[in-house]
Structure formats: C-alpha cells, structure tokens
Amino acid sequence: MSTSGSPLEALKGGFRRACVKRLVGDENGAIDVLKNEIPLLVVAWAKTSSLEPAEKKAKLKEMFDDESARAEELAVAFDLFAARFEARVASRVNDSVSGMVKKFEKISSKLETLLSQLGSTQLPLPQEPEPIEELPIEEEVGISSEDENKEEVISPQQDVESDLDPPVGTGLKFDEIEEMIDKLLSSE
C-alpha cells in the first residue's frame, strides 16, 4: 500500500495496481488488492474529502472508470509493442537462418564436388603388404614423440571447415536483454 502523496493519489495508485494485476493474469493478486488495500485507501480518502456522500460515490466511480480505462490503454500499448518487437526479432532470426542455410548449401556443394572428384579418381587396388623391417628404438635414432607430432596433414574436411565462421554463442544473459532491446529500437 502506498503512503506517499495525497490519499486520492494513493487510492488511484492502489486501484491501478489491481487493474494491472488483473490484466497480466494475476486474478488472486488483484482480488487481494481490492479486498485488503482499496477499502483502507477509500476510508483514508473519504476522511479528507469535503464532498457529500453521493458526490464521494460519484467521484470514486469516475476515478475507478478512468483508472480502468488507463490500464486497458496501457495493456493495448504493451501488446502493440510486444507484437512489433516480436515481428522485428522474427525478421532478424529469419535473416540469420537464411544466411546459415546459404552457408550450409555452399559447404554441401563443396563436399559433393570433393566426393565426386574422389569417386572419379582411379585409386590403385591394395596389394600384398611388403614386409616391414624392424625399426630401431626411438632413443637410438634420436627421434622424440614430439618431433613425430610436428608433421601436419591437412585433410579435405579441414579445408571445408576453414570456410566456416567460428561458432558464436547465441544465448542471452539476463543483463544483455535490456541492451538488446535498446539496440533494436534505436536501429529503426
């Protein structure tokens, strides 16, 4: 319950809070405000008002109607904003997905070309393996395991992967949502 400002402003604020709770689907919260806060606020306002009882009742009805209308307008504005925001996000997601589809098509095309080239190449048939001589132990020859790992072989798969963009994390942190909304709204 708000105690700042005049009793009339406190009453308006309390009723507005009940309206907003009802509009967002919190019926129990709205009922709680209407049952437990509004009566106290009405009494506080009635004690400070110099109007006649019939005028007080009319004033309350007018105030409740005005605040209900304001809450409805706020809900409509929020729905419009949400729909607009959703459309913009959907458009950006669509653009991003389209870009990724094009990249996958390009990679797929390169892979198909590579596979067809490999398929058309006459590879020699395997022959009887030649006997392998027993090689000396690594320490005797002077080759370490590290030296053996230095030779790098680039496979066709690595060549295709080099065309890919590095993976990008797309999960939003809670603190970044406000920044994202600001960027979307300012890019208009």
Steps between C-alpha positions, in 0.01 A plus 500: 500500500639839401512772765667770291299790356140587567245238605335538157831429320563202729150369419557545126834322524352211695214455255739526204713226658191278527412568135851414382502179703171400340627582149814289542293206620561529874133480602585400857739794536237738362236365737742532791565868421128569455408326826785602727646830373224689317253514794768657724593748227133591440450565871815715517386701197140534626624643833695775319233583239247774562255360240152374586459120514324486160773717347769279657339194346481668157861616532615147588307349209648757260850440636463120477368526142788731401764275654346189340508674161863606554597144592326369186684759286826397661426134424422581135820704469700217652340245264584722201857543618535126563360415156732750332799375695409139422471579127842668499663214686333246268629695199854500634486132587369428150786697344754321717357157420495584127868595521584174673303299241703665223825413680388138545402479133845630402672246726276222371581594141874497573466163673307354207765628257776353714323164526439486126868580436605227739256257338629567149867463600645157417639382826749211486373172637663388821790257452670260729669701769877499484672361805591770747851508638528532871583862570747607768367633829432876501780588740759329281391692189457831687134561413272606777123467514471879476689505167263240354195712589636810326404381151159643414273338246212707363202290414221601260269529802733760657502692170118514503496594868737789439218669302270490803463790738602420857209396722332791674316469832144619448364457852398827662598586852230668703696828516535509119125494428451869579800591283362287216162674520669842495703405192194366318295808572780742408568330165163613363 
